[in-house]
Amino acid sequence: MALTCDSAGLTAAAAVPATEFVDTTVAGDAFTAALAVELAGGRSVPHAVGFAARVGAYTVAHHGALPGLPHRADLDHQPTQA
């Protein structure tokens, strides 16, 4: 689960289930990078957080840092929330 905070208060983003846990090495960095990419692309905070959560969930199911980073197409079959 991720939390965001703005002038309206605290908002919890739905958790995204990982299909399996193999390697958590890059999960946090991947989440942060995906969040930054989506925000820089003009997406809303809720959308960016949801996308970042999907990226983080994807990465933990794969070995290694670079091989674990997804392309957008890799996320097509990734669950969007728990």
matplotlib code that plots the C-alpha trace (Angstrom):
import matplotlib.pyplot as plt

x = [0.0, 1.2, 0.0, -0.2, -0.8, -2.1, -4.3, -7.3, -5.5, -4.1, -5.1, -4.3, -3.7, -4.8, -2.2, -1.1, -0.4, 2.9, 2.5, 5.5, 8.4, 11.8, 14.0, 13.2, 16.5, 15.0, 11.4, 11.8, 13.9, 11.5, 8.5, 10.2, 11.3, 7.8, 6.2, 8.6, 8.0, 4.3, 4.2, 6.7, 4.3, 1.5, -0.4, -2.4, -0.9, -3.4, -2.7, 1.1, 1.0, -1.1, 1.3, 4.3, 2.7, 2.2, 5.9, 7.1, 4.9, 6.3, 9.9, 9.8, 8.7, 12.0, 15.6, 18.1, 17.8, 17.9, 16.1, 13.4, 12.5, 9.4, 8.5, 5.0, 3.8, 5.0, 2.4, -0.6, -1.2, -0.2, -3.1, -4.0, -5.0, -5.5]
y = [0.0, 3.5, 6.7, 10.2, 13.4, 16.7, 19.6, 17.3, 14.9, 11.4, 8.9, 5.2, 3.6, 0.1, -2.6, -4.5, -8.2, -9.6, -12.9, -14.3, -13.1, -13.8, -10.8, -7.4, -5.7, -3.2, -2.8, 0.5, 2.1, 0.8, 2.2, 5.6, 5.7, 4.7, 7.3, 10.0, 9.0, 9.1, 12.4, 14.0, 12.7, 14.7, 11.9, 12.4, 11.5, 8.6, 7.2, 7.6, 5.8, 3.0, 2.5, 2.6, 0.0, -2.3, -1.8, -2.6, -5.7, -6.9, -6.4, -8.7, -11.6, -11.5, -12.1, -9.2, -5.5, -4.9, -8.0, -7.3, -3.9, -4.1, -2.6, -1.1, -4.1, -6.5, -4.9, -5.7, -8.9, -7.6, -7.2, -3.6, -4.0, -6.5]
z = [0.0, -0.7, 1.0, -0.6, 1.2, -0.2, 1.0, 1.1, 3.5, 3.4, 0.8, 0.7, -2.7, -3.2, -2.7, -5.8, -5.2, -6.4, -8.2, -6.4, -4.3, -5.9, -5.4, -3.8, -4.7, -7.1, -5.9, -4.1, -6.8, -9.5, -7.6, -7.3, -10.9, -12.2, -10.0, -11.3, -15.0, -14.7, -12.8, -15.3, -18.1, -16.6, -15.0, -11.8, -8.5, -7.9, -11.4, -10.9, -7.5, -8.9, -11.9, -9.6, -7.3, -10.3, -11.3, -7.8, -7.7, -11.0, -10.1, -7.0, -9.1, -11.2, -10.4, -10.5, -10.8, -14.5, -15.7, -13.1, -14.6, -16.8, -20.1, -20.2, -22.2, -19.4, -17.1, -19.3, -17.4, -14.0, -11.4, -10.8, -7.1, -4.3]

ax = plt.figure().add_subplot(projection="3d")
ax.plot(x, y, z, "-o")
ax.set_aspect("equal")
plt.show()
